[in-house]
Amino acid sequence: MARITIDLHDIYNKGRKIDDALESLMVDAEDKGIREIEIIHGKGSGQLKKRTLRFLGRKDIKRRCHRIKKDPNNFGRVFVYLKRTPGS
């Protein structure tokens, strides 16, 4: 299964840019028919992870996801599995 990855370390303190980057990544994955996204938020203070999970918890985002999985072996990343879209 193809996967698309984003590392949020470069924009960790940019507020709204984090949500924009995650939204853009989801649209890109959906357009390409990729159903698995790896989001690397790192371990750090946990603020970036909280922001990522808050984004993924939005109703409009949850509707597009089949499953969200926190990696049990690496607390610094989350996997998002998108629902199959028509034509993919």
N, C-alpha and C positions, 0 to 999 in steps of 0.2 A: 504494500500500500504506500502510495506517495505521501510525503509529509512536507509541510512548509513550516519554517522556523523563524521566530523573531526573538532577538535579544534586546531587552528593554534597558540595558545598562547605559546606553548612550543618551537616552532621553529621560532617565529616572527622575529628574527634578524639573521637568517641563510641564507638569500638570496636564492640561487639556491635550497636549501632543501625544500623551500616552494613549488616551482613549481614541484619538484620531488614528494613530498607528495601528491599534488593535482592530478597529473597524475596517480600515483599509486592507489589512491582512485578511480578514474574514471575507471581504468582498472578492479579493484576489483569489483566494482559495476556492470560493464558490464558483467564480467565473471559470477557473481551470479544472473544476471537477475534483479538487483535492479535498478529502474529507477529514484529514488529520492535521492539526496544528499543534506545534510545540512552542510554548511561551516560556522563555527563560527570564525570570524576574530576579534570580539570585537569592541569596539567603539574607545577608545584611541585617538591617533593623526590622525588616518585615513590612515596611510601609509600601514598597512596590508590589509585594505579594497581595497585600490588602487591597490596594487600588485595582490590581488585575482581577482579583476575585469579585470585587464590587462591580466592575465592568461586566464580567461574565454572569453576574447575578441579575443584571437588568432584564426585565421581561422581554424586551424586543430581541435581546441577544439569546436568552434561554430558549426562545421559540425556534431559533435556527440551529440549536445544538442537540445532538443526540445524547451526548454524555460529556461530562467534565471530570477529569481524573487528576488528582494530585499525585505526583510520582512518589511512591513509597520509598524509593531508593535514593531520591535526590530532592530535598526540600526546596530547591531553587528553581523548579520548573513545574509546569502544569500542561497536561495534554487536553486538547479540545477536539471532540469528534463531531463533525457537522452532520446534519441530516442530509440525506440524499435529496438533491434538488431535481426537478423535472429535467430530463435530458442528460443527466449525468450517470 
